[in-house]
Amino acid sequence: MSQDAGVVDIRGVIEPLYRGKFWMQLLGVVSILYGVLLAITIVGLIVAWIPIWAGVVLMQAAGASSRAFESGDAVEMTRAMAKLKTYFTIFGVLMLIGIILTVVGMIFGIGAGLMGLESLGQ
């Protein structure tokens, strides 16, 4: 990396993402295919757009990181990082929703179990 008056070597910074481009593209394609398969079911049709959106965002991040590495363009590097931020935000929100629904389901399950035990005692 260059240390001349705050100038940053974009290629050096973006290289780890560039090297992981294949994996980003693979996960992007798999995510899109998962969303398409999910859309086949009636219930899945409601949420199929989420993995498709995440896959497209990941493919865009891979493309932007490749362009940033090849051209040394800071704007493309920023675009790649922004797309990755969006990807992780999508899955972070989904993870939080999943945890909340799991806790609520456990509470209802415990409550139903206790009500069942109470009815057996009578």
ChimeraX attribute file (.defattr): number of C-alpha atoms within 10 A of each C-alpha:
attribute: neighborCount
match mode: 1-to-1
recipient: residues
	/A:1	10
	/A:2	10
	/A:3	8
	/A:4	8
	/A:5	6
	/A:6	7
	/A:7	9
	/A:8	14
	/A:9	16
	/A:10	20
	/A:11	20
	/A:12	13
	/A:13	16
	/A:14	24
	/A:15	16
	/A:16	12
	/A:17	21
	/A:18	23
	/A:19	14
	/A:20	13
	/A:21	20
	/A:22	13
	/A:23	15
	/A:24	22
	/A:25	19
	/A:26	15
	/A:27	17
	/A:28	24
	/A:29	19
	/A:30	15
	/A:31	21
	/A:32	23
	/A:33	16
	/A:34	15
	/A:35	22
	/A:36	17
	/A:37	13
	/A:38	19
	/A:39	17
	/A:40	11
	/A:41	11
	/A:42	9
	/A:43	10
	/A:44	14
	/A:45	14
	/A:46	11
	/A:47	13
	/A:48	21
	/A:49	16
	/A:50	16
	/A:51	23
	/A:52	22
	/A:53	17
	/A:54	25
	/A:55	25
	/A:56	20
	/A:57	22
	/A:58	29
	/A:59	25
	/A:60	19
	/A:61	30
	/A:62	27
	/A:63	19
	/A:64	26
	/A:65	30
	/A:66	23
	/A:67	19
	/A:68	25
	/A:69	24
	/A:70	14
	/A:71	13
	/A:72	19
	/A:73	16
	/A:74	18
	/A:75	13
	/A:76	21
	/A:77	24
	/A:78	16
	/A:79	17
	/A:80	26
	/A:81	18
	/A:82	15
	/A:83	22
	/A:84	20
	/A:85	14
	/A:86	16
	/A:87	19
	/A:88	14
	/A:89	13
	/A:90	16
	/A:91	14
	/A:92	12
	/A:93	11
	/A:94	13
	/A:95	12
	/A:96	11
	/A:97	12
	/A:98	12
	/A:99	12
	/A:100	12
	/A:101	12
	/A:102	12
	/A:103	12
	/A:104	12
	/A:105	12
	/A:106	12
	/A:107	12
	/A:108	12
	/A:109	12
	/A:110	12
	/A:111	12
	/A:112	12
	/A:113	12
	/A:114	12
	/A:115	12
	/A:116	11
	/A:117	11
	/A:118	10
	/A:119	9
	/A:120	8
	/A:121	7
	/A:122	5
